[in-house]
Amino acid sequence: MKVTDRQKKKFLKSLKQARIEAGLTQSEVAQKIGTSQSFISKVESGKISLEVEIFLKLYQLYDKPAVYFFSAFSRK
């Protein structure tokens, strides 16, 4: 199954929105998960691929249900 550009953009937008709703800056997120602010910026903009381990850290940090992130892939 191919991931469309639209799905990828929606997923990345959900990552950024979850961070904002959590009241965190990119720098704060980076500090909490042990990476750099520029890394978080590149992930949110799609410049680098998101590894599962990093996604799971963000998922726990942002405390959102899985559907929040994966609704981009629904068949609706």
mmJSON file of the N, C-alpha and C atoms, coordinates in Angstrom:
{"data_MODEL":{"atom_site":{
"group_PDB":["ATOM","ATOM","ATOM","ATOM","ATOM","ATOM","ATOM","ATOM","ATOM","ATOM","ATOM","ATOM","ATOM","ATOM","ATOM","ATOM","ATOM","ATOM","ATOM","ATOM","ATOM","ATOM","ATOM","ATOM","ATOM","ATOM","ATOM","ATOM","ATOM","ATOM","ATOM","ATOM","ATOM","ATOM","ATOM","ATOM","ATOM","ATOM","ATOM","ATOM","ATOM","ATOM","ATOM","ATOM","ATOM","ATOM","ATOM","ATOM","ATOM","ATOM","ATOM","ATOM","ATOM","ATOM","ATOM","ATOM","ATOM","ATOM","ATOM","ATOM","ATOM","ATOM","ATOM","ATOM","ATOM","ATOM","ATOM","ATOM","ATOM","ATOM","ATOM","ATOM","ATOM","ATOM","ATOM","ATOM","ATOM","ATOM","ATOM","ATOM","ATOM","ATOM","ATOM","ATOM","ATOM","ATOM","ATOM","ATOM","ATOM","ATOM","ATOM","ATOM","ATOM","ATOM","ATOM","ATOM","ATOM","ATOM","ATOM","ATOM","ATOM","ATOM","ATOM","ATOM","ATOM","ATOM","ATOM","ATOM","ATOM","ATOM","ATOM","ATOM","ATOM","ATOM","ATOM","ATOM","ATOM","ATOM","ATOM","ATOM","ATOM","ATOM","ATOM","ATOM","ATOM","ATOM","ATOM","ATOM","ATOM","ATOM","ATOM","ATOM","ATOM","ATOM","ATOM","ATOM","ATOM","ATOM","ATOM","ATOM","ATOM","ATOM","ATOM","ATOM","ATOM","ATOM","ATOM","ATOM","ATOM","ATOM","ATOM","ATOM","ATOM","ATOM","ATOM","ATOM","ATOM","ATOM","ATOM","ATOM","ATOM","ATOM","ATOM","ATOM","ATOM","ATOM","ATOM","ATOM","ATOM","ATOM","ATOM","ATOM","ATOM","ATOM","ATOM","ATOM","ATOM","ATOM","ATOM","ATOM","ATOM","ATOM","ATOM","ATOM","ATOM","ATOM","ATOM","ATOM","ATOM","ATOM","ATOM","ATOM","ATOM","ATOM","ATOM","ATOM","ATOM","ATOM","ATOM","ATOM","ATOM","ATOM","ATOM","ATOM","ATOM","ATOM","ATOM","ATOM","ATOM","ATOM","ATOM","ATOM","ATOM","ATOM","ATOM","ATOM","ATOM","ATOM","ATOM","ATOM","ATOM","ATOM","ATOM","ATOM","ATOM","ATOM","ATOM","ATOM"],
"id":[1,2,3,4,5,6,7,8,9,10,11,12,13,14,15,16,17,18,19,20,21,22,23,24,25,26,27,28,29,30,31,32,33,34,35,36,37,38,39,40,41,42,43,44,45,46,47,48,49,50,51,52,53,54,55,56,57,58,59,60,61,62,63,64,65,66,67,68,69,70,71,72,73,74,75,76,77,78,79,80,81,82,83,84,85,86,87,88,89,90,91,92,93,94,95,96,97,98,99,100,101,102,103,104,105,106,107,108,109,110,111,112,113,114,115,116,117,118,119,120,121,122,123,124,125,126,127,128,129,130,131,132,133,134,135,136,137,138,139,140,141,142,143,144,145,146,147,148,149,150,151,152,153,154,155,156,157,158,159,160,161,162,163,164,165,166,167,168,169,170,171,172,173,174,175,176,177,178,179,180,181,182,183,184,185,186,187,188,189,190,191,192,193,194,195,196,197,198,199,200,201,202,203,204,205,206,207,208,209,210,211,212,213,214,215,216,217,218,219,220,221,222,223,224,225,226,227,228],
"type_symbol":["N","C","C","N","C","C","N","C","C","N","C","C","N","C","C","N","C","C","N","C","C","N","C","C","N","C","C","N","C","C","N","C","C","N","C","C","N","C","C","N","C","C","N","C","C","N","C","C","N","C","C","N","C","C","N","C","C","N","C","C","N","C","C","N","C","C","N","C","C","N","C","C","N","C","C","N","C","C","N","C","C","N","C","C","N","C","C","N","C","C","N","C","C","N","C","C","N","C","C","N","C","C","N","C","C","N","C","C","N","C","C","N","C","C","N","C","C","N","C","C","N","C","C","N","C","C","N","C","C","N","C","C","N","C","C","N","C","C","N","C","C","N","C","C","N","C","C","N","C","C","N","C","C","N","C","C","N","C","C","N","C","C","N","C","C","N","C","C","N","C","C","N","C","C","N","C","C","N","C","C","N","C","C","N","C","C","N","C","C","N","C","C","N","C","C","N","C","C","N","C","C","N","C","C","N","C","C","N","C","C","N","C","C","N","C","C","N","C","C","N","C","C","N","C","C","N","C","C"],
"label_atom_id":["N","CA","C","N","CA","C","N","CA","C","N","CA","C","N","CA","C","N","CA","C","N","CA","C","N","CA","C","N","CA","C","N","CA","C","N","CA","C","N","CA","C","N","CA","C","N","CA","C","N","CA","C","N","CA","C","N","CA","C","N","CA","C","N","CA","C","N","CA","C","N","CA","C","N","CA","C","N","CA","C","N","CA","C","N","CA","C","N","CA","C","N","CA","C","N","CA","C","N","CA","C","N","CA","C","N","CA","C","N","CA","C","N","CA","C","N","CA","C","N","CA","C","N","CA","C","N","CA","C","N","CA","C","N","CA","C","N","CA","C","N","CA","C","N","CA","C","N","CA","C","N","CA","C","N","CA","C","N","CA","C","N","CA","C","N","CA","C","N","CA","C","N","CA","C","N","CA","C","N","CA","C","N","CA","C","N","CA","C","N","CA","C","N","CA","C","N","CA","C","N","CA","C","N","CA","C","N","CA","C","N","CA","C","N","CA","C","N","CA","C","N","CA","C","N","CA","C","N","CA","C","N","CA","C","N","CA","C","N","CA","C","N","CA","C","N","CA","C","N","CA","C","N","CA","C","N","CA","C","N","CA","C","N","CA","C"],
"label_alt_id":[null,null,null,null,null,null,null,null,null,null,null,null,null,null,null,null,null,null,null,null,null,null,null,null,null,null,null,null,null,null,null,null,null,null,null,null,null,null,null,null,null,null,null,null,null,null,null,null,null,null,null,null,null,null,null,null,null,null,null,null,null,null,null,null,null,null,null,null,null,null,null,null,null,null,null,null,null,null,null,null,null,null,null,null,null,null,null,null,null,null,null,null,null,null,null,null,null,null,null,null,null,null,null,null,null,null,null,null,null,null,null,null,null,null,null,null,null,null,null,null,null,null,null,null,null,null,null,null,null,null,null,null,null,null,null,null,null,null,null,null,null,null,null,null,null,null,null,null,null,null,null,null,null,null,null,null,null,null,null,null,null,null,null,null,null,null,null,null,null,null,null,null,null,null,null,null,null,null,null,null,null,null,null,null,null,null,null,null,null,null,null,null,null,null,null,null,null,null,null,null,null,null,null,null,null,null,null,null,null,null,null,null,null,null,null,null,null,null,null,null,null,null,null,null,null,null,null,null],
"label_comp_id":["MET","MET","MET","LYS","LYS","LYS","VAL","VAL","VAL","THR","THR","THR","ASP","ASP","ASP","ARG","ARG","ARG","GLN","GLN","GLN","LYS","LYS","LYS","LYS","LYS","LYS","LYS","LYS","LYS","PHE","PHE","PHE","LEU","LEU","LEU","LYS","LYS","LYS","SER","SER","SER","LEU","LEU","LEU","LYS","LYS","LYS","GLN","GLN","GLN","ALA","ALA","ALA","ARG","ARG","ARG","ILE","ILE","ILE","GLU","GLU","GLU","ALA","ALA","ALA","GLY","GLY","GLY","LEU","LEU","LEU","THR","THR","THR","GLN","GLN","GLN","SER","SER","SER","GLU","GLU","GLU","VAL","VAL","VAL","ALA","ALA","ALA","GLN","GLN","GLN","LYS","LYS","LYS","ILE","ILE","ILE","GLY","GLY","GLY","THR","THR","THR","SER","SER","SER","GLN","GLN","GLN","SER","SER","SER","PHE","PHE","PHE","ILE","ILE","ILE","SER","SER","SER","LYS","LYS","LYS","VAL","VAL","VAL","GLU","GLU","GLU","SER","SER","SER","GLY","GLY","GLY","LYS","LYS","LYS","ILE","ILE","ILE","SER","SER","SER","LEU","LEU","LEU","GLU","GLU","GLU","VAL","VAL","VAL","GLU","GLU","GLU","ILE","ILE","ILE","PHE","PHE","PHE","LEU","LEU","LEU","LYS","LYS","LYS","LEU","LEU","LEU","TYR","TYR","TYR","GLN","GLN","GLN","LEU","LEU","LEU","TYR","TYR","TYR","ASP","ASP","ASP","LYS","LYS","LYS","PRO","PRO","PRO","ALA","ALA","ALA","VAL","VAL","VAL","TYR","TYR","TYR","PHE","PHE","PHE","PHE","PHE","PHE","SER","SER","SER","ALA","ALA","ALA","PHE","PHE","PHE","SER","SER","SER","ARG","ARG","ARG","LYS","LYS","LYS"],
"label_asym_id":["A","A","A","A","A","A","A","A","A","A","A","A","A","A","A","A","A","A","A","A","A","A","A","A","A","A","A","A","A","A","A","A","A","A","A","A","A","A","A","A","A","A","A","A","A","A","A","A","A","A","A","A","A","A","A","A","A","A","A","A","A","A","A","A","A","A","A","A","A","A","A","A","A","A","A","A","A","A","A","A","A","A","A","A","A","A","A","A","A","A","A","A","A","A","A","A","A","A","A","A","A","A","A","A","A","A","A","A","A","A","A","A","A","A","A","A","A","A","A","A","A","A","A","A","A","A","A","A","A","A","A","A","A","A","A","A","A","A","A","A","A","A","A","A","A","A","A","A","A","A","A","A","A","A","A","A","A","A","A","A","A","A","A","A","A","A","A","A","A","A","A","A","A","A","A","A","A","A","A","A","A","A","A","A","A","A","A","A","A","A","A","A","A","A","A","A","A","A","A","A","A","A","A","A","A","A","A","A","A","A","A","A","A","A","A","A","A","A","A","A","A","A","A","A","A","A","A","A"],
"label_entity_id":["1","1","1","1","1","1","1","1","1","1","1","1","1","1","1","1","1","1","1","1","1","1","1","1","1","1","1","1","1","1","1","1","1","1","1","1","1","1","1","1","1","1","1","1","1","1","1","1","1","1","1","1","1","1","1","1","1","1","1","1","1","1","1","1","1","1","1","1","1","1","1","1","1","1","1","1","1","1","1","1","1","1","1","1","1","1","1","1","1","1","1","1","1","1","1","1","1","1","1","1","1","1","1","1","1","1","1","1","1","1","1","1","1","1","1","1","1","1","1","1","1","1","1","1","1","1","1","1","1","1","1","1","1","1","1","1","1","1","1","1","1","1","1","1","1","1","1","1","1","1","1","1","1","1","1","1","1","1","1","1","1","1","1","1","1","1","1","1","1","1","1","1","1","1","1","1","1","1","1","1","1","1","1","1","1","1","1","1","1","1","1","1","1","1","1","1","1","1","1","1","1","1","1","1","1","1","1","1","1","1","1","1","1","1","1","1","1","1","1","1","1","1","1","1","1","1","1","1"],
"label_seq_id":[1,1,1,2,2,2,3,3,3,4,4,4,5,5,5,6,6,6,7,7,7,8,8,8,9,9,9,10,10,10,11,11,11,12,12,12,13,13,13,14,14,14,15,15,15,16,16,16,17,17,17,18,18,18,19,19,19,20,20,20,21,21,21,22,22,22,23,23,23,24,24,24,25,25,25,26,26,26,27,27,27,28,28,28,29,29,29,30,30,30,31,31,31,32,32,32,33,33,33,34,34,34,35,35,35,36,36,36,37,37,37,38,38,38,39,39,39,40,40,40,41,41,41,42,42,42,43,43,43,44,44,44,45,45,45,46,46,46,47,47,47,48,48,48,49,49,49,50,50,50,51,51,51,52,52,52,53,53,53,54,54,54,55,55,55,56,56,56,57,57,57,58,58,58,59,59,59,60,60,60,61,61,61,62,62,62,63,63,63,64,64,64,65,65,65,66,66,66,67,67,67,68,68,68,69,69,69,70,70,70,71,71,71,72,72,72,73,73,73,74,74,74,75,75,75,76,76,76],
"pdbx_PDB_ins_code":[null,null,null,null,null,null,null,null,null,null,null,null,null,null,null,null,null,null,null,null,null,null,null,null,null,null,null,null,null,null,null,null,null,null,null,null,null,null,null,null,null,null,null,null,null,null,null,null,null,null,null,null,null,null,null,null,null,null,null,null,null,null,null,null,null,null,null,null,null,null,null,null,null,null,null,null,null,null,null,null,null,null,null,null,null,null,null,null,null,null,null,null,null,null,null,null,null,null,null,null,null,null,null,null,null,null,null,null,null,null,null,null,null,null,null,null,null,null,null,null,null,null,null,null,null,null,null,null,null,null,null,null,null,null,null,null,null,null,null,null,null,null,null,null,null,null,null,null,null,null,null,null,null,null,null,null,null,null,null,null,null,null,null,null,null,null,null,null,null,null,null,null,null,null,null,null,null,null,null,null,null,null,null,null,null,null,null,null,null,null,null,null,null,null,null,null,null,null,null,null,null,null,null,null,null,null,null,null,null,null,null,null,null,null,null,null,null,null,null,null,null,null,null,null,null,null,null,null],
"Cartn_x":[0.844,0.0,0.889,0.582,1.354,0.747,1.613,1.182,1.176,0.042,-0.064,0.541,0.853,1.37,0.351,-0.913,-1.978,-2.008,-1.904,-1.901,-0.696,0.456,1.676,1.542,1.044,0.875,-0.094,-1.178,-2.164,-1.563,-0.792,-0.146,0.841,1.671,2.663,1.978,0.875,0.111,-0.415,-0.842,-1.347,-0.236,0.973,2.103,2.347,2.382,2.613,1.47,0.236,-0.926,-0.949,-0.572,-0.529,0.493,1.622,2.651,2.1,1.458,0.909,-0.165,-1.049,-2.111,-1.551,-0.372,0.277,0.984,1.001,1.621,3.133,3.696,5.145,5.765,6.964,7.728,8.533,9.055,9.907,11.108,11.662,12.818,12.471,11.301,10.879,10.663,10.05,9.846,11.192,12.09,13.417,14.124,14.051,14.692,14.065,12.755,12.055,12.315,12.54,12.757,14.216,15.087,16.514,17.015,16.528,16.985,17.127,17.305,17.487,16.214,16.146,15.016,14.984,16.141,16.167,15.653,15.887,15.364,13.835,13.263,11.804,11.236,11.886,11.454,11.463,12.515,12.624,11.583,11.276,10.229,8.879,8.555,7.26,7.09,8.185,8.099,8.236,8.508,8.621,9.964,10.946,12.273,13.038,12.67,13.253,12.128,12.363,11.364,11.322,10.151,9.929,10.107,11.08,11.298,10.244,9.931,8.896,9.217,10.452,10.835,10.545,10.858,10.597,9.098,8.37,6.917,6.312,6.746,6.19,6.484,7.652,7.971,7.041,6.82,5.924,4.491,4.074,2.733,2.497,3.459,3.333,3.366,4.244,4.386,3.132,2.561,1.41,0.093,0.083,-1.086,-2.372,-2.273,-3.426,-3.778,-5.043,-5.403,-4.766,-4.51,-3.856,-4.611,-5.931,-6.735,-6.436,-5.995,-5.633,-4.567,-3.607,-2.507,-2.812,-3.544,-3.727,-5.016,-5.785,-7.004,-6.676,-5.464,-5.036,-5.085,-5.072,-5.013,-6.347,-7.399,-8.695,-9.197,-10.059,-10.55,-11.792,-12.121,-13.318,-13.066],
"Cartn_y":[-1.18,0.0,1.244,2.171,3.401,4.497,5.248,6.402,7.604,8.26,9.412,10.653,11.636,12.897,13.545,13.437,14.013,13.351,12.026,11.305,11.698,11.789,12.155,13.556,14.5,15.871,15.933,15.179,15.17,14.563,13.492,12.87,13.841,14.494,15.434,16.624,17.068,18.159,17.746,16.482,16.007,15.962,15.636,15.644,17.048,18.001,19.389,19.89,19.613,20.061,19.443,18.186,17.529,18.211,18.593,19.302,20.632,21.371,22.675,22.525,21.546,21.318,20.887,20.259,19.871,21.065,22.196,23.403,23.349,22.619,22.43,23.059,23.586,24.064,22.894,23.086,22.05,21.786,22.828,22.672,21.861,22.113,21.365,19.892,19.623,18.238,17.556,18.23,17.664,17.304,18.189,17.943,16.73,16.629,15.542,14.163,14.12,12.816,12.563,13.514,13.301,13.496,14.537,14.85,16.364,16.871,18.311,18.968,20.272,21.038,20.93,20.957,20.881,19.531,18.473,17.156,17.17,17.746,17.821,18.648,19.74,20.571,19.783,19.028,18.234,17.121,16.523,15.495,16.121,17.238,17.89,18.395,18.738,19.238,18.134,16.914,15.792,15.684,16.423,16.386,15.122,14.512,13.216,12.276,11.014,10.004,9.829,9.536,9.339,7.87,7.575,6.202,5.828,4.564,4.078,4.458,4.297,4.603,6.069,6.972,8.396,8.662,8.055,8.241,7.787,6.649,6.146,7.096,7.715,8.701,9.911,10.375,11.515,11.151,9.972,9.469,9.495,9.029,9.031,10.447,11.265,12.638,13.467,13.341,14.151,13.624,12.359,11.763,11.915,11.535,11.557,10.117,9.864,8.515,8.251,7.012,6.641,7.173,7.174,7.64,9.103,9.861,11.261,11.355,10.454,10.473,9.692,8.625,7.72,7.924,8.944,9.215,9.586,10.008,10.339,9.117,7.939,6.712,5.968,6.596,5.942,5.946,5.039,4.913,5.733,6.605,7.445,8.528],
"Cartn_z":[0.0,0.0,0.0,-0.859,-0.967,-0.099,0.538,1.322,0.387,0.294,-0.593,0.065,-0.754,-0.216,0.709,0.349,1.186,2.567,2.599,3.872,4.713,4.077,4.794,5.381,4.595,5.084,6.257,6.166,7.251,8.526,8.369,9.521,10.17,9.363,9.89,10.558,9.98,10.589,11.954,12.073,13.367,14.415,13.997,14.941,15.482,14.577,14.989,15.867,15.469,16.23,17.629,17.737,19.047,19.956,19.375,20.163,20.652,19.758,20.113,21.186,21.015,22.004,23.359,23.34,24.597,25.245,24.543,25.084,25.095,24.133,24.098,22.854,23.024,21.88,21.309,20.123,19.543,20.449,21.028,21.917,23.161,23.722,24.911,24.583,23.439,23.009,22.825,22.14,21.886,23.195,24.16,25.453,26.146,26.089,26.777,26.148,24.828,24.196,23.809,24.161,23.963,22.54,21.897,20.546,20.421,19.216,19.021,18.478,18.66,18.122,16.61,15.975,14.508,14.02,14.789,14.441,14.471,15.521,15.64,14.485,14.153,13.035,11.724,11.499,10.272,10.226,11.358,11.404,11.068,11.735,11.519,10.085,9.434,8.056,7.019,7.468,6.546,5.857,6.324,5.705,6.049,7.168,7.53,7.951,7.771,8.141,9.643,10.121,11.547,11.885,12.721,13.168,14.205,14.255,15.172,16.616,17.028,18.412,18.756,17.842,18.074,18.091,17.167,17.162,18.486,18.992,20.249,21.41,21.406,22.446,22.325,21.095,20.882,21.255,20.879,21.194,22.707,23.466,24.931,25.482,24.942,25.429,25.169,23.976,23.6,24.165,24.586,25.242,24.421,23.157,22.253,21.886,21.561,21.101,19.733,19.433,18.176,16.965,17.035,15.911,15.57,16.541,16.308,15.218,15.257,14.293,13.021,13.154,12.029,11.245,11.596,10.834,9.382,9.126,7.756,6.844,7.441,6.655,6.593,7.133,7.06,5.62,5.303,3.926,3.666,4.564,4.399,3.372],
"occupancy":[1.0,1.0,1.0,1.0,1.0,1.0,1.0,1.0,1.0,1.0,1.0,1.0,1.0,1.0,1.0,1.0,1.0,1.0,1.0,1.0,1.0,1.0,1.0,1.0,1.0,1.0,1.0,1.0,1.0,1.0,1.0,1.0,1.0,1.0,1.0,1.0,1.0,1.0,1.0,1.0,1.0,1.0,1.0,1.0,1.0,1.0,1.0,1.0,1.0,1.0,1.0,1.0,1.0,1.0,1.0,1.0,1.0,1.0,1.0,1.0,1.0,1.0,1.0,1.0,1.0,1.0,1.0,1.0,1.0,1.0,1.0,1.0,1.0,1.0,1.0,1.0,1.0,1.0,1.0,1.0,1.0,1.0,1.0,1.0,1.0,1.0,1.0,1.0,1.0,1.0,1.0,1.0,1.0,1.0,1.0,1.0,1.0,1.0,1.0,1.0,1.0,1.0,1.0,1.0,1.0,1.0,1.0,1.0,1.0,1.0,1.0,1.0,1.0,1.0,1.0,1.0,1.0,1.0,1.0,1.0,1.0,1.0,1.0,1.0,1.0,1.0,1.0,1.0,1.0,1.0,1.0,1.0,1.0,1.0,1.0,1.0,1.0,1.0,1.0,1.0,1.0,1.0,1.0,1.0,1.0,1.0,1.0,1.0,1.0,1.0,1.0,1.0,1.0,1.0,1.0,1.0,1.0,1.0,1.0,1.0,1.0,1.0,1.0,1.0,1.0,1.0,1.0,1.0,1.0,1.0,1.0,1.0,1.0,1.0,1.0,1.0,1.0,1.0,1.0,1.0,1.0,1.0,1.0,1.0,1.0,1.0,1.0,1.0,1.0,1.0,1.0,1.0,1.0,1.0,1.0,1.0,1.0,1.0,1.0,1.0,1.0,1.0,1.0,1.0,1.0,1.0,1.0,1.0,1.0,1.0,1.0,1.0,1.0,1.0,1.0,1.0,1.0,1.0,1.0,1.0,1.0,1.0,1.0,1.0,1.0,1.0,1.0,1.0],
"B_iso_or_equiv":[0.0,0.0,0.0,0.0,0.0,0.0,0.0,0.0,0.0,0.0,0.0,0.0,0.0,0.0,0.0,0.0,0.0,0.0,0.0,0.0,0.0,0.0,0.0,0.0,0.0,0.0,0.0,0.0,0.0,0.0,0.0,0.0,0.0,0.0,0.0,0.0,0.0,0.0,0.0,0.0,0.0,0.0,0.0,0.0,0.0,0.0,0.0,0.0,0.0,0.0,0.0,0.0,0.0,0.0,0.0,0.0,0.0,0.0,0.0,0.0,0.0,0.0,0.0,0.0,0.0,0.0,0.0,0.0,0.0,0.0,0.0,0.0,0.0,0.0,0.0,0.0,0.0,0.0,0.0,0.0,0.0,0.0,0.0,0.0,0.0,0.0,0.0,0.0,0.0,0.0,0.0,0.0,0.0,0.0,0.0,0.0,0.0,0.0,0.0,0.0,0.0,0.0,0.0,0.0,0.0,0.0,0.0,0.0,0.0,0.0,0.0,0.0,0.0,0.0,0.0,0.0,0.0,0.0,0.0,0.0,0.0,0.0,0.0,0.0,0.0,0.0,0.0,0.0,0.0,0.0,0.0,0.0,0.0,0.0,0.0,0.0,0.0,0.0,0.0,0.0,0.0,0.0,0.0,0.0,0.0,0.0,0.0,0.0,0.0,0.0,0.0,0.0,0.0,0.0,0.0,0.0,0.0,0.0,0.0,0.0,0.0,0.0,0.0,0.0,0.0,0.0,0.0,0.0,0.0,0.0,0.0,0.0,0.0,0.0,0.0,0.0,0.0,0.0,0.0,0.0,0.0,0.0,0.0,0.0,0.0,0.0,0.0,0.0,0.0,0.0,0.0,0.0,0.0,0.0,0.0,0.0,0.0,0.0,0.0,0.0,0.0,0.0,0.0,0.0,0.0,0.0,0.0,0.0,0.0,0.0,0.0,0.0,0.0,0.0,0.0,0.0,0.0,0.0,0.0,0.0,0.0,0.0,0.0,0.0,0.0,0.0,0.0,0.0],
"pdbx_formal_charge":[null,null,null,null,null,null,null,null,null,null,null,null,null,null,null,null,null,null,null,null,null,null,null,null,null,null,null,null,null,null,null,null,null,null,null,null,null,null,null,null,null,null,null,null,null,null,null,null,null,null,null,null,null,null,null,null,null,null,null,null,null,null,null,null,null,null,null,null,null,null,null,null,null,null,null,null,null,null,null,null,null,null,null,null,null,null,null,null,null,null,null,null,null,null,null,null,null,null,null,null,null,null,null,null,null,null,null,null,null,null,null,null,null,null,null,null,null,null,null,null,null,null,null,null,null,null,null,null,null,null,null,null,null,null,null,null,null,null,null,null,null,null,null,null,null,null,null,null,null,null,null,null,null,null,null,null,null,null,null,null,null,null,null,null,null,null,null,null,null,null,null,null,null,null,null,null,null,null,null,null,null,null,null,null,null,null,null,null,null,null,null,null,null,null,null,null,null,null,null,null,null,null,null,null,null,null,null,null,null,null,null,null,null,null,null,null,null,null,null,null,null,null,null,null,null,null,null,null],
"auth_seq_id":[1,1,1,2,2,2,3,3,3,4,4,4,5,5,5,6,6,6,7,7,7,8,8,8,9,9,9,10,10,10,11,11,11,12,12,12,13,13,13,14,14,14,15,15,15,16,16,16,17,17,17,18,18,18,19,19,19,20,20,20,21,21,21,22,22,22,23,23,23,24,24,24,25,25,25,26,26,26,27,27,27,28,28,28,29,29,29,30,30,30,31,31,31,32,32,32,33,33,33,34,34,34,35,35,35,36,36,36,37,37,37,38,38,38,39,39,39,40,40,40,41,41,41,42,42,42,43,43,43,44,44,44,45,45,45,46,46,46,47,47,47,48,48,48,49,49,49,50,50,50,51,51,51,52,52,52,53,53,53,54,54,54,55,55,55,56,56,56,57,57,57,58,58,58,59,59,59,60,60,60,61,61,61,62,62,62,63,63,63,64,64,64,65,65,65,66,66,66,67,67,67,68,68,68,69,69,69,70,70,70,71,71,71,72,72,72,73,73,73,74,74,74,75,75,75,76,76,76],
"auth_comp_id":["MET","MET","MET","LYS","LYS","LYS","VAL","VAL","VAL","THR","THR","THR","ASP","ASP","ASP","ARG","ARG","ARG","GLN","GLN","GLN","LYS","LYS","LYS","LYS","LYS","LYS","LYS","LYS","LYS","PHE","PHE","PHE","LEU","LEU","LEU","LYS","LYS","LYS","SER","SER","SER","LEU","LEU","LEU","LYS","LYS","LYS","GLN","GLN","GLN","ALA","ALA","ALA","ARG","ARG","ARG","ILE","ILE","ILE","GLU","GLU","GLU","ALA","ALA","ALA","GLY","GLY","GLY","LEU","LEU","LEU","THR","THR","THR","GLN","GLN","GLN","SER","SER","SER","GLU","GLU","GLU","VAL","VAL","VAL","ALA","ALA","ALA","GLN","GLN","GLN","LYS","LYS","LYS","ILE","ILE","ILE","GLY","GLY","GLY","THR","THR","THR","SER","SER","SER","GLN","GLN","GLN","SER","SER","SER","PHE","PHE","PHE","ILE","ILE","ILE","SER","SER","SER","LYS","LYS","LYS","VAL","VAL","VAL","GLU","GLU","GLU","SER","SER","SER","GLY","GLY","GLY","LYS","LYS","LYS","ILE","ILE","ILE","SER","SER","SER","LEU","LEU","LEU","GLU","GLU","GLU","VAL","VAL","VAL","GLU","GLU","GLU","ILE","ILE","ILE","PHE","PHE","PHE","LEU","LEU","LEU","LYS","LYS","LYS","LEU","LEU","LEU","TYR","TYR","TYR","GLN","GLN","GLN","LEU","LEU","LEU","TYR","TYR","TYR","ASP","ASP","ASP","LYS","LYS","LYS","PRO","PRO","PRO","ALA","ALA","ALA","VAL","VAL","VAL","TYR","TYR","TYR","PHE","PHE","PHE","PHE","PHE","PHE","SER","SER","SER","ALA","ALA","ALA","PHE","PHE","PHE","SER","SER","SER","ARG","ARG","ARG","LYS","LYS","LYS"],
"auth_asym_id":["A","A","A","A","A","A","A","A","A","A","A","A","A","A","A","A","A","A","A","A","A","A","A","A","A","A","A","A","A","A","A","A","A","A","A","A","A","A","A","A","A","A","A","A","A","A","A","A","A","A","A","A","A","A","A","A","A","A","A","A","A","A","A","A","A","A","A","A","A","A","A","A","A","A","A","A","A","A","A","A","A","A","A","A","A","A","A","A","A","A","A","A","A","A","A","A","A","A","A","A","A","A","A","A","A","A","A","A","A","A","A","A","A","A","A","A","A","A","A","A","A","A","A","A","A","A","A","A","A","A","A","A","A","A","A","A","A","A","A","A","A","A","A","A","A","A","A","A","A","A","A","A","A","A","A","A","A","A","A","A","A","A","A","A","A","A","A","A","A","A","A","A","A","A","A","A","A","A","A","A","A","A","A","A","A","A","A","A","A","A","A","A","A","A","A","A","A","A","A","A","A","A","A","A","A","A","A","A","A","A","A","A","A","A","A","A","A","A","A","A","A","A","A","A","A","A","A","A"],
"auth_atom_id":["N","CA","C","N","CA","C","N","CA","C","N","CA","C","N","CA","C","N","CA","C","N","CA","C","N","CA","C","N","CA","C","N","CA","C","N","CA","C","N","CA","C","N","CA","C","N","CA","C","N","CA","C","N","CA","C","N","CA","C","N","CA","C","N","CA","C","N","CA","C","N","CA","C","N","CA","C","N","CA","C","N","CA","C","N","CA","C","N","CA","C","N","CA","C","N","CA","C","N","CA","C","N","CA","C","N","CA","C","N","CA","C","N","CA","C","N","CA","C","N","CA","C","N","CA","C","N","CA","C","N","CA","C","N","CA","C","N","CA","C","N","CA","C","N","CA","C","N","CA","C","N","CA","C","N","CA","C","N","CA","C","N","CA","C","N","CA","C","N","CA","C","N","CA","C","N","CA","C","N","CA","C","N","CA","C","N","CA","C","N","CA","C","N","CA","C","N","CA","C","N","CA","C","N","CA","C","N","CA","C","N","CA","C","N","CA","C","N","CA","C","N","CA","C","N","CA","C","N","CA","C","N","CA","C","N","CA","C","N","CA","C","N","CA","C","N","CA","C","N","CA","C","N","CA","C","N","CA","C","N","CA","C","N","CA","C"],
"pdbx_PDB_model_num":[1,1,1,1,1,1,1,1,1,1,1,1,1,1,1,1,1,1,1,1,1,1,1,1,1,1,1,1,1,1,1,1,1,1,1,1,1,1,1,1,1,1,1,1,1,1,1,1,1,1,1,1,1,1,1,1,1,1,1,1,1,1,1,1,1,1,1,1,1,1,1,1,1,1,1,1,1,1,1,1,1,1,1,1,1,1,1,1,1,1,1,1,1,1,1,1,1,1,1,1,1,1,1,1,1,1,1,1,1,1,1,1,1,1,1,1,1,1,1,1,1,1,1,1,1,1,1,1,1,1,1,1,1,1,1,1,1,1,1,1,1,1,1,1,1,1,1,1,1,1,1,1,1,1,1,1,1,1,1,1,1,1,1,1,1,1,1,1,1,1,1,1,1,1,1,1,1,1,1,1,1,1,1,1,1,1,1,1,1,1,1,1,1,1,1,1,1,1,1,1,1,1,1,1,1,1,1,1,1,1,1,1,1,1,1,1,1,1,1,1,1,1,1,1,1,1,1,1]
}}}
